[in-house]
């Protein structure tokens, strides 16, 4: 009888342990999280609603102030701050952070308007959030920044018109107009790709004759003209060119660039067993992206894991039968050989591939400026 009781007790304990184990398996795992700290900065805005004014562009529009933050680890730690703005309804569209050691920051009408122009059209009211972070410098431990926010409503003005208009006059006197657009609203950098013939040209900010941009002090420099004669640029080339006009100081220039045009605009991808993409064509994982600024829209890059001894090539279509960028010679090392030749079909020169001599996370970049085609291969941060 005692043996039966012992067996029953053992069975009950075993079942209990199993139930506890199963219960533990069903619980969510616990992960370490950095501690958060309450807001002791309490950021404030000098205005709650403002209409920006181009006539006083260099004057103060808003001042943000906040209380000093302290380190939770040591009173000797230095604390600095970073402030950004973003549309309250779209938190992932943050401006660049502005760093400061002070507990206040003033933005001029021009500075604030340059931010607002990214998120709203001129004259359109937008609700913004100003966010300040406290950055603690401690030698041994990372401290999660404190966060403080305040909202304000801002209406911007037109610093940059949505378009520029290129007015061209050919040798016969025929006048044509081409509209230039901004890749990103509010940058003041305009672009168009067109087939050019010898002509003279200038730019206007609307379909009216003024204001206009004509040739300034230099072959690429522009002069802003509100009345009177406009000095035309001259073009003596024939063929496709990309016109890029930058109306920002210190550039204020116009460039006619010969940029390699891809068979399918924006479609460029890497593949091969020398990278994590493998031999798979036109994948989202392998897609190269334009990483140049609006002034330099001819840089394309891919960042990922590379394997020494593996092979690479760069495709421009949908599969193996389409055109590729091939290595300049067989087994070229992208780390040391930065030559880049025009894309082609495989039969037009052989299936030449890059072979990296290093493994790790790198950024492979192509410069598609026809007059300066080259690559770079740099360690990724």
Buried (B, 14 or more C-beta within 10 A) or exposed (E): EEEEEEEEEEEEEEEEEEEEEEEEEEEEEEEEEEEEBEBEBEBBBBEEEBEBBEEEBEEEBBEBBBEEBBBBEEEEBEBBBBBBBBBBEEEEEBBEBBEBEEBBBBBBBBBBBBBBBBBBEBEEEBBBBBBBBBBBEBEEEEBBBBBBEBEBBBBBBEBBBBBBBBBBBBEEEEEEEBEBEBBEBBBBBBBBBBEBBEBBBBBBBEEEEEBBBBBBEEEBEBBBBEEEEBBBBEBEEEEEBBBBBBBBEEBBBBBBBBBBEBEEEEBBBBBBBBBBBEEEBBEEBBBBEBBBEBBBBBBBBBBBEBBEEBBBBBBBBEEEEBBBBBBBEEEBBBBEBBEBEEBBEBEEEEEBBBBBEBEEEBBBBBBBBBEEBEBBBEEEE
